[in-house]
Amino acid sequence: MTMTSFFRKKRLHLTLLISLLLAAYAAAALILNFNSLSFLYLHLGIDWLAVNFIPNSQSLQYWGNILEALVRTLLVAVASTSVAGVFALGLALLGAQPTGPNAALRWLIRGFASVLRNIPIVGWALLLLFSFKQNDFTGFLALFFLSLGFLTRAFMETIEAIDVEKIQALQVTGANYWQVVAQAVLPEILTPVLSWLLYMIENNIRDATLVGLLTGTGIGFVFDLYYKSLRYGPAGLVVLAIIMLVIAVETVSSLIERRIGMIAD
């Protein structure tokens, strides 16, 4: 194949892909009766947001309620991730190839983790809302189940990436299962496990806002309350507070990961 024919084939594939995407968009717009000319007026919506959602001096009187809801959201996200991390580590040890006792249990745990993590956070919130009603515990459970599935799979892959020679060396000396886990597995996976936990905390803080809209708790509920009561200034302050919290958590997570990396080296 010459260079000319190779690039011609690439351009043809790219053209076909773009054509398929445009056709899919056109079909969806036709079915949903969506007016594509609305994009021409997008700047009007941005202008409205800039005028109405800018917090003013009157918005500051709501800061106490916003801060309380923000702290509750942070605590729910951290608590659900921490508890899920403990259970996920136990399941990962039983489900990973080097440490799993048998193939049947490994496949069962993998399937269980896949089911948990493939149900979106909105699905978990709606399912649990019928049983546990609108409260912080419902939000905790929704974040917990999603985190459990994700962390179990991540921890299993981390365990399977370690050097099995250390495990085999301890087994040859007569070490039992828990001695092998404590001396050969946990020290090797400590750093990546902490990194996964920090990542999941960041992710759950973002998801907790959406969960709060559905469960009537936390910062999501406060935003929904202010927005539906046409208090756009305080609603804008809620959005600003969420952004500040996410940036702060990401900054702290980066510092912790950097410190862990320095200790590991």
MOTAMO-V461485 format. One record per run of one state. SS is the DSSP state (hx for helix, st for strand, lp for the rest). FROM is the first residue (numbers start at 1). LEN is the number of residues. Records with the same first field share a line. If there is no record, write none. Layout:
SS: FROM-LEN, FROM-LEN
This chain:
lp: 1-2, 33-3, 53-4, 96-7, 119-2, 133-3, 161-3, 173-4, 216-2, 229-3, 265-1
hx: 3-30, 36-17, 57-39, 103-16, 121-12, 136-25, 164-9, 177-39, 218-11, 232-33
